Amino acid sequence: MSPPRSPLDALLDASVYFSFDASGYERHARGFEPLGPLDDVHVVVTGASGGLGLATAELLAARGARLTLLCRSRARGEEARAHVAALAGARAPRPALVCADLGDLPALDDAAAEVRGPVHALVHNAGLLPRALALDAQGLDVTVGAHVLGPLRLTARLRGALEAGSAALGARRARVVWVSSGGMYTARLSVDALAAPQPAAGYDGVRAYALTKRAQVELAAHMAARWGGVESQSCHPGWARTPGVEVALPGFTRWTAGRLRTPQQGADTQAWLAGHPAPLPSGFWFDRAARDPHLLGRRAPAGERARLWRFACERAGVSPEHFGDAAPTAAP
Ligand SMILES: NC(=O)c1ccc[n+]([C@@H]2O[C@H](COP(=O)([O-])OP(=O)(O)OC[C@H]3O[C@@H](n4cnc5c(N)ncnc54)[C@H](OP(=O)(O)O)[C@@H]3O)[C@@H](O)[C@H]2O)c1
């Protein structure tokens, strides 16, 4: 699905900097079609209280989509809901708000039960890059819960709504969109590393983040291979200026001063995936094109993806057969 590239484009993309930054978006976006009307489409967006999640909600509501915003803070969620409703005006229904922390697995069951009607896309956008070690109730790094276990549990609990979404769409299946990060290129999938948190002294939040973002890409591909009823995709937004980036990576924000994408530019691909009206092959998407998820040769050892599936299902409290029982795939 990658578009043909000129030698200059290939060179700029290989630089990473001039691909992930705003100039990369502007270059890749030449010829992008505006998102089509989404009047009968219902999208659940997690982490919609700010940054890319809020921008995704803005982009989708402007095309008429019905939204459910999943936010961990009710106050920030209400603000986001009022903002999106005001922006969309009569164009889209007022978004619904559901509150839960992705790290609180039982709370996600209640959250899923609050989601009304068929779901046509579920955007796993919520994310964080911790500066210090924080553990969840299972003793795992909080990034594992927020990026891997919580999204898996939520997807499992919304399975019926997503399959109803597929049936209602007809032309394509409903879609689960895992918002990963270009940072995952630096990490090889390692279930052992996910299962054993780093020591507090010398904690490297960027490493914890990259490991879980890699796991998201692998889980998305595994889920796509098992679950015929719904599409499962992963993507990354490049580098966008958001509250999360400014707080977690102040040095990076200074280094890229003036070159970061706007939140809307960063959110473009995840919004496009949520609303794209035709079937798409399972892939890792960036600026609306499928990309190689293994640029730095960080391929998982044989069997690691199936191990991840078993680990994630067990820790998320989801049966490994929940999404079908196709044989585990080899890493692409
Ligand atoms: N911005 C970038 O350049 C960039 C690059 C690569 C990947 N990404 C990915 O894009 C996604 C959005 O990032 P962003 O830059 O928009 O970050 P952000 O500004 O920090 O926003 C993150 C959102 O996720 C929510 N969130 C965090 N932890 C949560 C949890 N445990 N449960 C529920 N909600 C939670 C936050 O809620 P609160 O408002 O309550 O904090 C907020 O709404 C993330 O998955 C991130 O990894 C971003």
PDBQT file of the ligand as one rigid body, heavy atoms in Angstrom, charges set to zero:
ROOT
HETATM    1  N1  LIG A 401       2.607  12.926  20.353  1.00  0.00    +0.000 N 
HETATM    2  C1  LIG A 401       3.489  12.170  19.718  1.00  0.00    +0.000 C 
HETATM    3  O1  LIG A 401       4.426  12.672  19.059  1.00  0.00    +0.000 OA
HETATM    4  C2  LIG A 401       3.384  10.682  19.752  1.00  0.00    +0.000 A 
HETATM    5  C3  LIG A 401       4.381   9.945  19.107  1.00  0.00    +0.000 A 
HETATM    6  C4  LIG A 401       4.283   8.571  19.093  1.00  0.00    +0.000 A 
HETATM    7  C5  LIG A 401       3.205   7.933  19.677  1.00  0.00    +0.000 A 
HETATM    8  N2  LIG A 401       2.250   8.672  20.309  1.00  0.00    +0.000 N 
HETATM    9  C6  LIG A 401       1.123   7.944  20.921  1.00  0.00    +0.000 C 
HETATM   10  O2  LIG A 401      -0.076   8.627  20.666  1.00  0.00    +0.000 OA
HETATM   11  C7  LIG A 401      -0.980   8.430  21.757  1.00  0.00    +0.000 C 
HETATM   12  C8  LIG A 401      -1.453   9.786  22.254  1.00  0.00    +0.000 C 
HETATM   13  O3  LIG A 401      -0.307  10.509  22.686  1.00  0.00    +0.000 OA
HETATM   14  P1  LIG A 401      -0.335  12.059  23.037  1.00  0.00    +0.000 P 
HETATM   15  O4  LIG A 401       0.960  12.598  22.576  1.00  0.00    +0.000 OA
HETATM   16  O5  LIG A 401      -1.603  12.662  22.607  1.00  0.00    +0.000 OA
HETATM   17  O6  LIG A 401      -0.267  11.959  24.633  1.00  0.00    +0.000 OA
HETATM   18  P2  LIG A 401      -0.958  12.875  25.774  1.00  0.00    +0.000 P 
HETATM   19  O7  LIG A 401      -0.984  14.288  25.339  1.00  0.00    +0.000 OA
HETATM   20  O8  LIG A 401      -0.231  12.537  27.024  1.00  0.00    +0.000 OA
HETATM   21  O9  LIG A 401      -2.417  12.287  25.847  1.00  0.00    +0.000 OA
HETATM   22  C9  LIG A 401      -2.565  10.970  26.309  1.00  0.00    +0.000 C 
HETATM   23  C10 LIG A 401      -3.995  10.676  26.590  1.00  0.00    +0.000 C 
HETATM   24  O10 LIG A 401      -4.066   9.355  27.123  1.00  0.00    +0.000 OA
HETATM   25  C11 LIG A 401      -4.727   9.418  28.385  1.00  0.00    +0.000 C 
HETATM   26  N3  LIG A 401      -4.214   8.377  29.273  1.00  0.00    +0.000 N 
HETATM   27  C12 LIG A 401      -2.939   8.162  29.685  1.00  0.00    +0.000 A 
HETATM   28  N4  LIG A 401      -2.880   7.095  30.479  1.00  0.00    +0.000 NA
HETATM   29  C13 LIG A 401      -4.139   6.621  30.584  1.00  0.00    +0.000 A 
HETATM   30  C14 LIG A 401      -4.715   5.540  31.275  1.00  0.00    +0.000 A 
HETATM   31  N5  LIG A 401      -3.994   4.732  32.060  1.00  0.00    +0.000 N 
HETATM   32  N6  LIG A 401      -6.034   5.333  31.144  1.00  0.00    +0.000 NA
HETATM   33  C15 LIG A 401      -6.790   6.144  30.381  1.00  0.00    +0.000 A 
HETATM   34  N7  LIG A 401      -6.310   7.191  29.710  1.00  0.00    +0.000 NA
HETATM   35  C16 LIG A 401      -4.989   7.420  29.811  1.00  0.00    +0.000 A 
HETATM   36  C17 LIG A 401      -4.465  10.815  28.913  1.00  0.00    +0.000 C 
HETATM   37  O11 LIG A 401      -5.429  11.141  29.903  1.00  0.00    +0.000 OA
HETATM   38  P3  LIG A 401      -5.221  12.348  30.947  1.00  0.00    +0.000 P 
HETATM   39  O12 LIG A 401      -5.713  13.575  30.244  1.00  0.00    +0.000 OA
HETATM   40  O13 LIG A 401      -6.079  11.962  32.092  1.00  0.00    +0.000 OA
HETATM   41  O14 LIG A 401      -3.759  12.388  31.278  1.00  0.00    +0.000 OA
HETATM   42  C18 LIG A 401      -4.611  11.605  27.626  1.00  0.00    +0.000 C 
HETATM   43  O15 LIG A 401      -5.973  11.772  27.296  1.00  0.00    +0.000 OA
HETATM   44  C19 LIG A 401      -0.217   7.648  22.816  1.00  0.00    +0.000 C 
HETATM   45  O16 LIG A 401      -0.542   6.278  22.731  1.00  0.00    +0.000 OA
HETATM   46  C20 LIG A 401       1.239   7.866  22.445  1.00  0.00    +0.000 C 
HETATM   47  O17 LIG A 401       2.051   6.809  22.845  1.00  0.00    +0.000 OA
HETATM   48  C21 LIG A 401       2.326  10.028  20.371  1.00  0.00    +0.000 A 
ENDROOT
TORSDOF 0
